[in-house]
């Protein structure tokens, strides 16, 4: 499973992270930036997000043993 992790800076200088599971493997830098700009522009969280701090595509493998 791939997770798209978006990192923002708040107006207080803190890092705010949003993670989305089941991301496609081919997210480009331009797509990531556009998505993150939309999050900032639409002000959908209680935190005031002021800028993009980074983005990651995380690949995690879980093996159940019991």
N, C-alpha and C positions, 0 to 999 in steps of 0.2 A: 504494500500500500504506500502510495506517495502522499506526502503532506506538504502543502504550500504554506510556508510560514512568512507572514508579512510583519516587518518591524518598523514602527513609527516612533518619532519623538513627540512628546507632549509639550504643552506650553510651560510645564514645570521642569522640563529637561529630563524627564524620565522616559524609559523605553516602554512601549505598549506593543504587545505581540498578538496577532490574530492568526490562528492556524485553521486551515481548511483541509479536511481529509479527502482522500480519493481524487487528488489532483491529477491532471493529465501530465504525462512525462515530457511533453514538448512545450512547456511554457517558455516563451521568449522573454528577454529583458524588457522589450517594448510592451508586451502584454502585461507583465507584472507591474510595470510602472503605470500603465493606464488603469489597471484595477486599483492600485494603491492611491492614485490621484482621485479616482471616483470615491473611494472611502473617505478621503480627507475632504473633498468638495461637498459631499452629502452630509457630513457631520452626524453620523448615525450612532455614535457612542457618547457616553457621559463625559469622557475625557476629551479635551481639546487637542486634536492631533494637528501638528503644525508642519511636519516634514517626514519624508521617507528616510528611514535609517538603514534599510536593507531588506533583502528577500532571499529565501532559501527554499529549495526543493529537497525535502527530507525523505529518504527511503528507509523504511523500517521493516524488518522481517521478524515475525513472531512464530516460534515453534512451540506448540503445546506438547507437554510431556506427560500430562496426566489428565 
